[in-house]
Amino acid sequence: MSTPHAILIALLEKQSSGYDLARRFDRAIGYFWQATHQQIYRELGRMVAAGWVAVEEGAADAAATRKKVYRVLPTGREEVARWVRETQLGVDDRNVFLLKLRADAVIGPLGLDEELPRLIDEARARLETYRAIEQRDFGAPTLTRGQQLQYAILKVGIHTQESWLEWAEELRLLLKGGDA
């Protein structure tokens, strides 16, 4: 996935100021696609120049400053559709912890048994967050198609965290045992 397309999709969901968009990345989108505030603002500038989004002065906020509000133009919507149709998905092989495990397998114990508990705690916290979102946003008896797709994304996150935690607990025992 590319950051510009993640931003376009977020703006298609809801036009936003750069600040509000960055907060949405921090709170929701960031669970599956990360972007720094700097990246978001840089990409917004590029997308305005490319004609994918328009920027307008929004209403003044409590500090009496006017926010720039970004909205997707038809060319931006077409770009998202093109990207979805034409971008081939591949296996994400950039998981750093797995790479560290390979190094540990070759070199010997490298302290990953000390890093793993922190990763487990983070995964448990993320799973709790996902479950809270599930209860808060997807408890209605009927969901729109868009809500069903958003729920499907959340469900894969839940399943991924559950599976990773199960694997991590097995790994913790292996790392504690050292060479078997």
C-alpha positions as CSV (number, residue, x, y, z in Angstrom):
1,M,0.0,0.0,0.0
2,S,1.2,3.5,-0.6
3,T,0.8,6.4,1.7
4,P,-0.9,8.7,-0.9
5,H,-3.5,6.0,-1.5
6,A,-4.1,5.5,2.2
7,I,-4.6,9.2,2.6
8,L,-7.0,9.4,-0.4
9,I,-9.0,6.6,1.0
10,A,-9.2,8.3,4.4
11,L,-10.3,11.5,2.7
12,L,-12.9,9.7,0.6
13,E,-14.3,8.4,3.9
14,K,-14.4,11.9,5.4
15,Q,-12.9,15.2,4.2
16,S,-10.5,16.5,6.9
17,S,-7.9,19.0,7.8
18,G,-4.3,17.7,7.8
19,Y,-4.4,17.7,11.6
20,D,-7.6,15.7,11.8
21,L,-6.4,13.3,9.2
22,A,-3.1,12.7,11.1
23,R,-5.2,12.1,14.3
24,R,-7.3,9.5,12.3
25,F,-4.1,7.8,11.3
26,D,-3.0,7.7,14.9
27,R,-6.3,6.3,16.1
28,A,-7.7,4.0,13.4
29,I,-5.9,3.8,10.1
30,G,-2.6,3.4,11.8
31,Y,-3.5,-0.1,13.1
32,F,-2.9,-1.3,9.6
33,W,-1.1,1.5,7.7
34,Q,1.4,3.8,9.4
35,A,2.2,7.4,8.4
36,T,3.9,10.2,10.3
37,H,2.3,13.6,10.5
38,Q,5.2,14.9,8.3
39,Q,4.5,12.2,5.7
40,I,0.8,13.1,5.7
41,Y,1.4,16.8,5.2
42,R,4.0,16.2,2.5
43,E,1.7,13.9,0.6
44,L,-1.2,16.3,0.9
45,G,0.9,18.9,-0.8
46,R,1.8,16.5,-3.6
47,M,-1.8,15.4,-4.0
48,V,-2.9,19.0,-4.3
49,A,-0.3,19.6,-6.9
50,A,-1.3,16.5,-8.8
51,G,-4.9,17.6,-8.8
52,W,-6.1,14.6,-6.7
53,V,-7.4,16.7,-3.8
54,A,-8.6,20.3,-3.3
55,V,-7.9,22.3,-0.2
56,E,-10.3,24.9,1.2
57,E,-10.4,27.2,4.2
58,G,-12.6,25.6,6.8
59,A,-14.4,27.1,9.7
60,A,-12.4,28.7,12.4
61,D,-11.7,26.5,15.4
62,A,-11.7,27.4,19.1
63,A,-8.3,29.1,18.7
64,A,-9.7,31.3,15.9
65,T,-7.5,29.7,13.3
66,R,-8.9,28.6,10.0
67,K,-8.2,25.0,9.1
68,K,-7.4,23.9,5.6
69,V,-9.8,21.1,4.7
70,Y,-8.9,18.6,2.1
71,R,-11.4,16.8,-0.1
72,V,-10.8,14.3,-2.9
73,L,-11.4,15.5,-6.5
74,P,-12.8,13.2,-9.2
75,T,-9.2,12.6,-10.5
76,G,-8.2,11.4,-6.9
77,R,-11.2,9.0,-6.8
78,E,-10.1,7.7,-10.3
79,E,-6.5,7.3,-9.0
80,V,-7.8,5.2,-6.0
81,A,-9.8,3.0,-8.4
82,R,-6.9,2.6,-10.7
83,W,-4.6,1.7,-7.9
84,V,-7.0,-0.9,-6.5
85,R,-7.4,-2.5,-9.9
86,E,-3.8,-2.5,-11.0
87,T,-1.6,-2.9,-7.9
88,Q,-0.6,-6.5,-7.3
89,L,-0.3,-7.6,-3.7
90,G,2.7,-9.5,-2.4
91,V,3.7,-11.1,0.8
92,D,5.0,-8.6,3.3
93,D,8.4,-10.1,4.2
94,R,9.6,-7.1,6.1
95,N,8.8,-8.2,9.6
96,V,11.8,-7.2,11.6
97,F,11.2,-9.5,14.5
98,L,11.2,-12.5,12.3
99,L,14.4,-11.3,10.8
100,K,15.9,-11.0,14.3
101,L,14.8,-14.6,15.0
102,R,16.7,-15.8,12.0
103,A,19.8,-14.0,13.2
104,D,19.3,-15.6,16.7
105,A,19.0,-19.0,15.0
106,V,22.3,-18.5,13.2
107,I,24.3,-16.6,15.9
108,G,22.9,-17.9,19.1
109,P,20.8,-16.2,21.9
110,L,20.6,-12.5,21.2
111,G,18.3,-11.4,24.0
112,L,15.0,-11.8,22.1
113,D,13.6,-13.6,25.1
114,E,13.8,-10.1,26.8
115,E,12.2,-8.3,23.9
116,L,9.4,-10.8,23.3
117,P,7.4,-10.0,26.5
118,R,7.1,-6.3,25.5
119,L,5.9,-7.4,22.0
120,I,3.4,-9.7,23.7
121,D,2.1,-6.9,25.9
122,E,1.7,-4.6,22.9
123,A,-0.2,-7.3,21.0
124,R,-2.5,-7.9,23.9
125,A,-3.2,-4.1,24.2
126,R,-3.8,-3.9,20.5
127,L,-6.2,-6.9,20.7
128,E,-8.1,-5.2,23.6
129,T,-8.3,-2.0,21.5
130,Y,-9.6,-4.0,18.5
131,R,-12.2,-5.8,20.7
132,A,-13.4,-2.4,22.1
133,I,-13.7,-1.0,18.6
134,E,-15.7,-4.1,17.6
135,Q,-18.1,-3.7,20.5
136,R,-18.4,0.1,20.0
137,D,-18.8,0.2,16.2
138,F,-20.1,-3.1,15.0
139,G,-22.7,-4.3,17.5
140,A,-25.7,-3.3,15.4
141,P,-27.9,-6.1,14.1
142,T,-27.5,-4.9,10.5
143,L,-24.5,-3.2,9.0
144,T,-24.2,-1.4,5.7
145,R,-21.9,-2.8,3.0
146,G,-19.3,-0.3,3.9
147,Q,-19.5,-1.1,7.6
148,Q,-19.3,-4.8,6.8
149,L,-16.1,-4.2,4.9
150,Q,-14.7,-2.1,7.7
151,Y,-15.6,-4.9,10.1
152,A,-13.9,-7.5,7.9
153,I,-10.7,-5.4,8.2
154,L,-11.1,-5.3,12.0
155,K,-11.7,-9.0,12.1
156,V,-8.5,-9.8,10.3
157,G,-6.7,-7.6,12.8
158,I,-8.3,-9.5,15.7
159,H,-7.5,-12.9,14.1
160,T,-3.9,-11.8,13.4
161,Q,-3.3,-10.6,17.0
162,E,-4.9,-13.8,18.4
163,S,-2.8,-16.0,16.1
164,W,0.4,-14.0,16.8
165,L,-0.1,-14.2,20.6
166,E,-0.6,-18.0,20.4
167,W,2.7,-18.2,18.3
168,A,4.5,-15.8,20.7
169,E,3.6,-17.9,23.7
170,E,5.1,-21.0,22.0
171,L,8.2,-19.0,21.1
172,R,8.6,-17.7,24.6
173,L,8.9,-21.3,25.8
174,L,11.4,-22.0,23.1
175,L,13.5,-19.0,23.8
176,K,13.6,-19.7,27.5
177,G,14.8,-23.3,26.7
178,G,17.7,-22.1,24.5
179,D,19.2,-24.8,22.3
180,A,17.1,-27.9,22.5
